[in-house]
């Protein structure tokens, strides 16, 4: 990610408060856990807890114990991190195995991800 951050000249395109807070690791500002504390407006991410791209590419295994731990860690991060940063933050977190393609297809009590935003 360091190479990608530098190659894309991304420094000016990420949150500048995050850049200031990570002077020796500016590339971290590509990642939500580092930039979210510096965002002042409410955040409402849409995320699959078992993202079909992240599991093989970031986690690197489909072993059930590892995948379940991945999901538990993401859930904990969102509850203990993002949702506590700002009481107006929210999240639509589903446990389906997909990556982006199912947005709008998942309904809970008659609402989907899109209708929860508006």
C-alpha positions in Angstrom: 0.0 0.0 0.0 2.9 2.3 0.6 4.0 2.0 -3.1 0.4 2.5 -4.3 0.0 5.6 -2.1 3.2 7.1 -3.5 2.6 6.0 -7.1 -0.9 7.5 -7.2 0.4 10.7 -5.5 -2.5 10.2 -3.1 -1.3 12.5 -0.4 -3.4 15.4 -1.5 -6.5 13.3 -2.0 -6.9 11.9 1.5 -7.9 13.6 4.7 -5.2 16.2 5.6 -5.8 15.9 9.4 -5.0 12.2 9.0 -1.8 13.1 7.1 -0.8 15.4 9.9 -1.5 12.7 12.5 0.6 10.1 10.6 3.7 12.1 9.5 5.9 8.9 9.0 3.0 6.7 7.8 0.9 8.9 5.5 -0.1 5.8 3.5 -2.3 4.7 6.4 -4.8 7.4 5.5 -5.9 5.1 2.7 -7.5 3.0 5.4 -10.8 3.7 7.2 -9.4 3.0 10.7 -6.8 5.7 10.4 -8.8 8.3 8.5 -12.2 7.9 10.3 -11.2 9.7 13.5 -10.4 12.8 11.4 -13.7 13.0 9.6 -16.0 15.5 11.2 -19.3 14.7 9.3 -21.3 11.6 10.2 -20.1 8.4 8.4 -22.5 5.6 7.2 -20.4 2.9 5.5 -22.0 0.0 3.7 -19.9 -3.1 4.3 -20.2 -6.9 4.0 -18.6 -8.4 7.1 -17.4 -11.3 4.9 -16.4 -9.4 1.8 -15.8 -11.7 -1.1 -12.8 -9.7 -2.3 -11.2 -9.0 1.1 -11.3 -12.6 2.3 -9.1 -14.1 -0.4 -7.0 -11.0 -1.1 -6.5 -9.5 2.3 -7.0 -12.4 4.7 -5.6 -14.9 2.2 -7.5 -18.0 3.4 -11.0 -19.4 3.4 -10.4 -21.4 6.6 -13.6 -21.1 8.6 -11.9 -20.2 11.9 -9.8 -17.5 10.2 -12.8 -16.1 8.3 -15.0 -16.1 11.5 -12.2 -14.2 13.3 -12.0 -11.7 10.4 -15.7 -11.0 10.8 -15.5 -10.8 14.6 -12.6 -8.3 14.4 -14.4 -6.1 11.8 -17.6 -6.1 13.9 -15.6 -5.2 17.0 -13.7 -2.4 15.2 -17.0 -0.9 13.9 -18.6 -1.0 17.3 -15.6 0.1 19.4 -14.2 2.5 16.8 -16.3 4.0 14.2 -19.7 4.0 16.1 -18.1 5.5 19.2 -16.3 8.3 17.3 -19.5 10.1 16.6 -22.9 9.3 17.9 -24.3 10.2 14.5 -22.2 7.6 12.7 -23.9 4.4 11.6 -23.2 1.3 9.5 -25.1 -1.1 7.3 -23.2 -4.3 8.0 -24.4 -7.5 6.4 -23.0 -11.0 6.7 -23.5 -12.0 3.1 -20.5 -13.1 1.0 -20.3 -10.4 -1.7 -18.3 -7.4 -2.8 -20.3 -4.3 -3.8 -22.6 -6.2 -6.3 -25.4 -6.8 -3.8 -26.0 -3.2 -2.7 -29.7 -2.5 -2.9 -30.5 -6.3 -3.1 -30.5 -6.9 0.7 -33.7 -6.0 2.5 -34.3 -5.9 6.3 -37.7 -5.0 7.5 -38.5 -3.6 4.1 -35.4 -1.4 3.9 -32.3 -1.8 1.9 -28.9 -0.2 2.1 -29.9 2.6 -0.3 -33.1 3.5 1.6 -31.3 3.7 4.9 -29.2 6.6 3.6 -32.0 8.8 2.4 
